[in-house]
Amino acid sequence: MDEKDRKILEYLMENGRDKTSDISRELDIPRVTVHERIQNMLQKGIIRKFSAIPDYEALNIQFVAFIFVGFSPLQKVSQRDLAKRIAALHEVVEVHIVAGQWDLLLKARGRSLKEIGDLVLDKLREMEGIEKTETVAVFQTVKE
């Protein structure tokens, strides 16, 4: 990736629905070049997909929490399989296998703190392979 690719990628990360001609005009790069470089980044897997980012507050899903999960290796489930099962829960929007004191880091969204609590108490803590959890509520998101 060179500087033009970086500029195009950064632009797309903020304005993924803009037309190639708009990107070309904004970045002062020929339209054909912008199109070819986007296609090249798609083919190389640099750009995985284009997707919509909802306004969660407008959807009344304004509560966010990060949940640290301790894995229990004594169970008959692998850490990777556990991560995949957790990722299937609709309240969970991110799942990361991490190093350090905790084994997994989750990002969850809900309509209320109770909904986040129900996720932890009724779903996560009942899953085979989870030894312990710690939940951190988000006051405000500055950058996402």
Stockholm file with secondary structure:
# STOCKHOLM 1.0

chainA/1-144         MDEKDRKILEYLMENGRDKTSDISRELDIPRVTVHERIQNMLQKGIIRKFSAIPDYEALNIQFVAFIFVGFSPLQKVSQRDLAKRIAALHEVVEVHIVAGQWDLLLKARGRSLKEIGDLVLDKLREMEGIEKTETVAVFQTVKE
#=GR chainA/1-144 SS CCHHHHHHHHHHHHCTTSCHHHHHHHHTCCHHHHHHHHHHHHHHTSSCCCCCCCCTTTTTCCEEEEEEEEECTTSSSCHHHHHHHHHTSTTEEEEEECCSSCSEEEEEEESSHHHHHHIIIIIITTSTTEEEEEEEECSCCSCC
#=GC SS_cons         CCHHHHHHHHHHHHCTTSCHHHHHHHHTCCHHHHHHHHHHHHHHTSSCCCCCCCCTTTTTCCEEEEEEEEECTTSSSCHHHHHHHHHTSTTEEEEEECCSSCSEEEEEEESSHHHHHHIIIIIITTSTTEEEEEEEECSCCSCC
//
